Structure formats: C-alpha cells, structure tokens
C-alpha cells in the first residue's frame, strides 16, 4: 500500500503541470473556463490512480507511463486552447522544465535522508517532497504566468518569437535530466552533494532570469505593436484631413468661378446654343470634387478609419451598405475600438477580393443601444475557403479571415463582451457585443 501511495504521489505532479499550462492561456480557452477546469480535473482524477496502479503492479517504469501521459496531455491541451502550435509547445515545455526542478531538489532531499538507496528506489519522502516543491513552484510562478505571460499570449498571436525561444526550456530540461544521480552514494564523493544543490539553484536562477529577459523583449515587441496601431490610426486621420482639405480647396475654387459660369451660361442661353450649354454643364459637373469626406459617425477616430476603408472598398468595386450610429465619446478607448474595427475591415477587404467584382459586398452596422451595449454586426462575401478548428477560425491569407480575429475576440472580452465569427457558404459573419 505504501508503494502504491508513492507512485500515486508521483503522478499527482500532473495537476501542477496542468495548472502551469492553462494559466497563461486563461483567455485562449476553446471552451468555457469552468468546463475546461472540470474536464481536466475529471480526466486527471481518473487517469492518475490508473497510472499509479500500472506502475505498482507491473514491471513498467513510472517514466514509461508518465512521459506518454505528458504527450497525451499535450495533444489534448492543443485542442482545448485557441493558440497555435508554437505557443502551446512553448508554454508546455516551460511548465515541464519548471517542474523538473522540484523533482531534482526532491532527489537531493531523498539522498540526504536515504544515502544508500538509488534513483530508481521509490520512496515516500521523495514523492511527498517533490509534490510539496511542485505546489510551491505553482504558487510562485503561477502569479507570473497569470498576470504577465497571459498578456503576451493574448497580444503576440502568431509571433515567431515563441518558436525562437523553444530551445531554451529544452536545454534546461536536458541539463536537469542529465544531472540526476543514479546512485545517491555518488553525491557523497567529495563535495558533489554541495555542487549538485548549487548547480540546481544556479540553473533555476538562470532559467528564471532568461524568462524575465524574454518577457521584457516580448513586452517591447508588444509596445511596438501598439505603437504601430496608433501610427496606423494617425495615418488614417491624416488621410481624412488631406482629403477634406483638398475637397475644401476645390470647392472654394469652384464657388469663385461660379459667378463667371452663370454669366457665360446666360449668354449662351440668349444665343440659343443648347449644345454648348450642355457641354459646359458636363465639364462643370466633372470638375466638382468627388472625394468628399463622409460623416459616418460623430467619433473622429472611427470616422477616419471608416473613410479610409470605404475608399479602399470603392476602389475595389465592393458594394457597401453601412449603418453607423456612434456618439463622439465612448468609454471604450479609440485605440482599442479602431484596432478591432481595422482588423475586421481588413479581413472583409481580403475576403471580398477572393471573389469576382460583381459579387463583392460588405454590410456593416455599428449601433449603441441604451448607452450600454455597442453592437458591431458585419457580413461580407468571400470564396468560402476557411481554416477552422471547432468554432475558431485560423489565418487564411487567401481568404483573409483569421487575421486578427483572435485579437478582436480578446478585445471584446476585455470590455465584458463577446465576438463570434461564422460563415455560410460564401458569406462570412462577424457579430461583436461590447459593454460600455
């Protein structure tokens, strides 16, 4: 019974591993948070006693059962979150590597208590120590994961920085495996025991330091991304200003010439030259500027963005049916709102470009109701080709959809709302609700 308990405690390490994996993904779950929590808990609660029983009553090594369990968990983990493979693998390897330190420290404690035993001897003291250390690591590093890494996961979607960083946890994990002594007696040769503890501590320090550096670098990338969003918005506002100024200058010139035009038309009318009058009017009409700024709403930033994309859609023969009702001030920041609308309209533009010009359309409604809920509803044509994982749409450059969709959903959740995406044949739907 004691032996089975030891094995059971060894397998309980899967609980802290699951916690460290899911904490950075708290906003990236494919299902409801409570549903994921309950499902994970139930599966592990069933699997852990079975795995411990297999090790206890067969000759199978605990590692031969534990490692495949981690692989199976990772495969399930990828299905339960909306992040891409690189992000999932980065967080998974980080969690496994981090929890290898409690295992190695537990071996050191076990070697101090039972110096005559080996690594492969199952000991209750070692199992309990490993579990306690693992829980401490979860409490300490879980705070970092929840409050800092989750922000990076949410905002650095699809970034190659996650793939670049993959060798780091692999190197530290390999070192932690290689340092494990097969015979505890080895640690009592000279000062090896002291060196073993010092190496582990130094390795842990470097591992944490590396992740801190990584966080600051990634955070700089995030700041850069947000800065680019602001620059993008300013460029759209500048585009609106230049267009409006051009229109005003042209209108001023036309008004200045209007009196002379009336005099000329009067002379032509007296002479009865109808053909010349018609030609004169056609020339006059063609001189009237056509690039007037449309006032879609009272919000200056949103209006600039809508005019920017309206010009692009007009140039690409996309039929637009828009209904915009927005006040000049919202509790939602202009940067967040414009970033969300920009991503959405960018997707719509790319999607429409996949079909012939006669089939291109974009329907858009932005309405504020009861001064509490902001509704953004859009539909557009596309070729019907999508990359979909459950209810989640992934990047498809050909069809455009998937680019920025996760960012839209995250922004909506930040404001207590929700963003849903769907399609039916060759029509794509975007439904967003934000709370004021």
N, C-alpha and C positions, 0 to 999 in steps of 0.2 A: 504493500500500500504506500509506503514511504517513497519507493522508487517511482511509482506512478505519479505521485504528487510532485516529485522533482521534474518529471517530464511535462506535467501539466503546467507548472510554473514557467518552464522554458517556452512553451507555446503561447503563454499569455502575453509574450512580447509582441504578438500580432496586434493587440489592442493599441498600445502606444504608437506602433508603426502606422496604423490606420489613422490615428488622430493627427500625427505629424503630416501625413499625406493630404488629408482633407482640409486642414486648417487654412493653408494658402489658397485653396480652391473654393472657399466658402461662397463666393459669388459666381462660381463657374459650374455649379452642380446642374446636371441634366434633369434632375427631378427635384421635387420638394425636399428641403433640408431635413425635415423630420422623417420623411420617407427614406432618404438615404441613410440617416442615422440608425433608424430601426432595422432596415435591411442589413446593413453592415454588422450591427450588433448581433442580430439573429444568426447570420451565416457564420460568424466567428465563434459564437457560443456553441453552435452545433459542431463546427469543424475542429476546434481546439481539443475537446475531450477525445474525439476520434483519433486525431493525430497523435496525442499522447498515448492512447491505447495501442496504436500500431507500433510505436517505438518501444513501449514497455513489454509487450507480449510477443514481439517478433525480434529478429536479429537486425532489423533495419536501423541504421544510424539516424539520430534526430535531425542531422543536417540534410540527409537524403529526403526527409519528409518536409523539413522546414523550407529549404530552398525552392523546391517546386511549389510550395504553398505561396511563397512570395511572388513567383512568376504568375501563378494563377490569380493572385490578388491584383497584380499589376494589370493584367489583361482586363479584369473586372473594373478596376479603377479607371482605366481609359474609357470604358463605356459609360461610367457614371458621372463623368465631367465633360464639359464642353471645350476644354482646352485641347490644343493639338498635341501630337505625339512627343515632340521635343520638350514642351513644358511639363507634360506628365512624367516623362522619364527623368528630367532634371530634379523635380520635387521628390520623386520616388527614390532615386539614388541618394539624394541628400538625406532623406529620412533613414534609409537603411544604413548609410555610413555613420550618421549621428548616433544611431542605436547600437553600432558596433563598439563604441567606446564604453558604455556600461557593461557590455559583455566582457571586454578585456580587463576593465577595472575589477569586475567580479572574479575573474580568474586570479588576479593578484591577491584579492582578499582570501580566496579559497586556498591559494598556495601558501599564504601565511598561516592559515588555520590547519591545513592538511598537507604539509610539505612532502609527504611520502606518496601521495596519490598522483594521478596523471590527468591530463586534459580531458581524457575520454571517460573518466570516472564521474558518474552522476552524483552530485552532492546537493543536499537540500540547502546548505548555507550559500553555495554558489548561486543556485537558482533564485533564492529569495533576494540576495544582494543585487543580482542582475535586474530583477523586476523593480526593486526599490530605486536603483540608479536610473532605470529607464523612465519611471514615473517622474523623477526629479528633472530629468532632461526634457521631458514633455512639458512640464510646468514652466521651465525657464525659457526654452527655445520656442515653445508654442506661442508665447506672447509676441515674439519677434515675427513668427510666421503669420499670425493672425492680423497684426497691425501694419506690417511693412511689406512682407512678401506678397500678400494678397493684393496690395495696391499695384505692385509691379506686374503680377499675373493679369490683373484686370485691364491694365493700360498698355502693356507691351505685348499685345496679342500678335502672334506670328513672327515675333522678332527673332532673328538668328542668334541673338545674344545668349539664349538658353542653350542652343546647340554648342556654341563656343565654350560654354562653361562646363559641359558634361565631363570632360576628362578629370576635373578637379575632384569631385567626390569619388570617382573610380580609383584614382591614385591613393587617396587617403584610406579607402576601403581595403585595397590590396595591402597596404602597409599594416593595417590593423589585423588582417588575417595572417600575414607572414610573421608578425611579432609574437603570436600566441605560442607559448612553450608546450611541447608535447609531454615533457616530464617536468613537474614542478621543481624537482631537485636541481634542474638547470639554473633556476633563478637564484639558488643559494651558492653559486660558484662566484667567488669574489664579490663584486658589488653589482651583479647583474639585476638583482631584485630592485635596488635603488634606481639603476639605469632604466629598467623596464617601466617603473612608475613615472620617472622623469620624461622618458620618451613619449609615453602616452599623453601626459599632461602638455608637453610641448606640441605634440601633434594636434591635440584638441585645440590648443590656443591658435595654432596656425590655420586650422580648419575654420574656426570661428572668424579669425581675422580676415581670411580670404573671402568669406561670405560678406563680411562688413564692407570690404573694398568693393566687392561685386555689387552690393546694394547701392553704394554711393555712385558707382559708374552707371548702373542701370537707372538710378534716380536722375542723373544728369541727362540721360537719354530721354527720360520721361519729361523733364523740364523742357528739353529741346523740342520734343513733340508738341507740347502745349504752346510753346512759343511760336512754332510753325503754324499752329491753329490760329493764334492771334494775328500773325502776319497775314495769313490767308484771309481772315475777316477784314483786316485793314485794307488789303488789296481790293477786295470786293467793294468796300466803301469808297475807295479811291476811284474805282471803275465807275461807280454810280455818280460820283461828283463830277468826273471828267465828262461823262455822257450828258449829265444835266447841264453843265456849263456850255458844252457845245450846242445843245438844244437852245439854250437861252440866247447865245450869241447869234445863232441862225435866225431865231425868231425876231430878235431886235433888228437885224438887217432887213428882214422881210417887211416888218412894220414900217421901217424907214422908207422903203421903196413902195409901200402900198399906195400912197397918195399919187405918186407918179404913174403907178399902174392903173389907177382909176381914171386918171386924165387920158391916158393912152387908149383905154377901153372905150371911153366916152367918144373920142374922136373916130375910132373905128366903127362904133355903133352909128354915129351920124352919117358916115360914108356908106353904111350898109355892108361892110366887109365881114360877113359872118364867119367865113372860113378862117380868116386871120384871127378873129376873136377867139374861135375855138382852139386854134393852135396856141395862142397866147395863154389861154387858161390852162391848157395841158402842160405847158412849160412852167407856169407858175405853180401848179399843183406838185410837179416833180421836184421843185425847189424847196418845198416845205419839209423840214427835217422829220424823219420817221423814228428817230431813236429817243423819243421822249421817255423819261423815267416813269414807270408805272408805280403808283402808290398802292401796293398790295395790303399794307397794314401800317399802323402808326409806329411800330417798333423800327427804329432806324437801321439797326444792325440786321435784323431779319429781312427787312425790305431790300437792303443792299444785296444780301445773299440771294433772295428770290429773283431779283432783277438780273443778277449775274447768270444764274442757271436758266432763267427764261430766255435770255439772249442766246445761250448755247443751244437750247432746245429749238428755238426758232430757226437758227442757222442749220440745224439738222432735221428740219421738217417734222418735228414732234408736235402733235396736236396736244394742246394744254387746256384743261378745264380745271381752274383753280378757284377755290373759295376760302379766302383768308380773313379771319376776324381776330385780330390781336390788339391789345392796348399797347401804349408806348412803354409801360413799365410792367415787369413781371418779377416774381420772386425767384424764378429760375434765372441763373446768370446767362447773359447774352452769349458768352463763350461756349457754355455747355449746350445751349439751345441751338446755336448756329453750327457747332460741331456735329450735333446729332442730325440736324436738317441737311447739312452739307454732305455727310456720309450717305444719307438716304437718297438725296437728289443725284449724287454721283452714281449710286447703284442704278437708279432709274434711268439715267442717261446712258450708261453702259448697256443696260438691259434692252432699251429701245433700239440701240444701234445694231442689235443682232437680228433684227427683222427688217423687211423692206420698208421704204419710206411711207408707203401707203397704209401700213399697219402700225405705225408708231403713235403712241398716245400716252399721256400722263394725267391722271386725275388726282387732285390733291385738295384736301380740306384740313385747315388748321383752325380750330374753334375753342374758345374759352367759355365754359359753361359754369354759371353760378359763382364765378370768380374763384373757383376751387380746382376744377379739373380742366386740364388742357388736352384736347383730343387732336391727334395727328393721324389722319387716315389717307392712304395713298394706294393707287393701283396703276400698273403700267404693263405694257406689252413687252414680251421677250420671247426668245426662241424655244422656251420650255425645257432647256437643258440646265439642270441644277445638280449640285453635290450636296447631299443631305444625309445627316446622321440623326435618326429619330426626328425630333422637331427642330433640330439645329441645322442651319444652312452654312456651308463652308465656302471658302473662297473659290470662285469660279471666274477667272478673268474674262473668259469668253462671254459669259452671260452677265458678268458684273456683280451679281448677287453673292453675298457672303463677305464682301469687302466692307469692313466697318460695321457689320450687323451686330457682332458681339459688343462693340463699343456703344452702339445705340442702346442695346439691352441693359448694359451696365449703367449708363447714364440715367435711363428710365428708372431703374431700381434705386439709384441714389436719391431720386426725388419721390420715392414712395410709389412709383408707378410700375408699369409693365410694358414691354414691347413684344409683339407677336408677329411672326412672318409666316406666310403660307403662299401656295400657288395652286392654280387650277388650269391645267393645260398650258397655254401660252400667256397667262395673266398672273402677275405677281402682286401680292397684297402685303401692305405694311400697316399695322394697327398699333398705335402708341397712345398710352394714357399717362400723363404726368400730373402730380398733385401740387397745387400752388401752396 
